[in-house]
């Protein structure tokens, strides 16, 4: 399954939420430096979808707030 995620680094809270248009927003405490926010987003998505972090891959958007992830089930 492929999902488009909007990542918000440097947030005060950590959460994964859907908006009214069913877009997935990931709020992270980590800064967007050296891939920290990407790794934190993978951990947050793994917790949200109740799967291992090894089942989640970042396909595109490593330096963008719009990221495409693949979740292997």
C-alpha positions as CSV (number, residue, x, y, z in Angstrom):
1,X,0.0,0.0,0.0
2,X,1.3,3.4,-0.9
3,X,0.4,6.5,1.1
4,X,1.1,10.2,0.7
5,X,2.0,11.8,4.0
6,X,2.4,15.5,4.9
7,X,5.2,15.8,7.6
8,X,5.4,18.6,10.1
9,X,8.9,18.6,11.7
10,X,9.7,20.6,14.8
11,X,6.2,20.4,16.2
12,X,5.4,20.7,19.9
13,X,3.5,17.4,19.9
14,X,3.9,14.1,18.1
15,X,0.8,12.8,16.4
16,X,-0.6,11.1,13.3
17,X,-3.9,12.6,12.1
18,X,-6.2,12.5,9.1
19,X,-7.7,15.8,7.9
20,X,-11.1,16.3,6.3
21,X,-9.8,15.3,2.9
22,X,-8.4,12.0,4.3
23,X,-4.8,13.3,4.0
24,X,-2.4,11.9,6.6
25,X,-0.4,14.4,8.6
26,X,2.5,13.4,10.8
27,X,3.6,15.9,13.5
28,X,7.2,15.3,14.8
29,X,9.5,16.7,17.4
30,X,12.5,16.0,15.3
31,X,14.2,18.6,13.1
32,X,14.5,18.1,9.4
33,X,18.3,17.6,9.6
34,X,20.3,14.5,8.5
35,X,17.2,12.4,8.0
36,X,16.0,12.6,11.6
37,X,12.5,13.6,10.6
38,X,12.3,10.9,8.0
39,X,13.3,8.2,10.6
40,X,10.9,9.6,13.1
41,X,8.1,9.6,10.5
42,X,8.8,5.9,9.8
43,X,8.5,5.1,13.5
44,X,5.3,7.2,13.9
45,X,3.7,5.4,10.9
46,X,4.8,2.0,12.2
47,X,3.1,2.8,15.5
48,X,-0.1,4.2,13.7
49,X,-0.5,1.2,11.4
50,X,0.7,-1.3,14.1
51,X,3.5,-2.8,12.0
52,X,7.3,-3.1,12.2
53,X,9.4,-0.2,11.0
54,X,11.1,-2.5,8.6
55,X,7.8,-2.8,6.7
56,X,7.8,0.9,5.9
57,X,9.9,2.4,3.1
58,X,10.3,6.0,2.0
59,X,9.8,6.0,-1.8
60,X,10.1,9.8,-2.5
61,X,10.2,13.2,-0.9
62,X,13.2,12.7,1.3
63,X,13.8,16.5,1.4
64,X,10.1,17.6,1.1
65,X,7.3,17.8,3.5
66,X,5.2,15.8,1.1
67,X,6.4,12.2,1.3
68,X,5.4,8.9,-0.4
69,X,5.7,5.9,1.8
70,X,5.2,2.2,1.0
71,X,3.8,-0.1,3.7
72,X,4.4,-3.8,3.1
73,X,1.8,-6.0,4.9
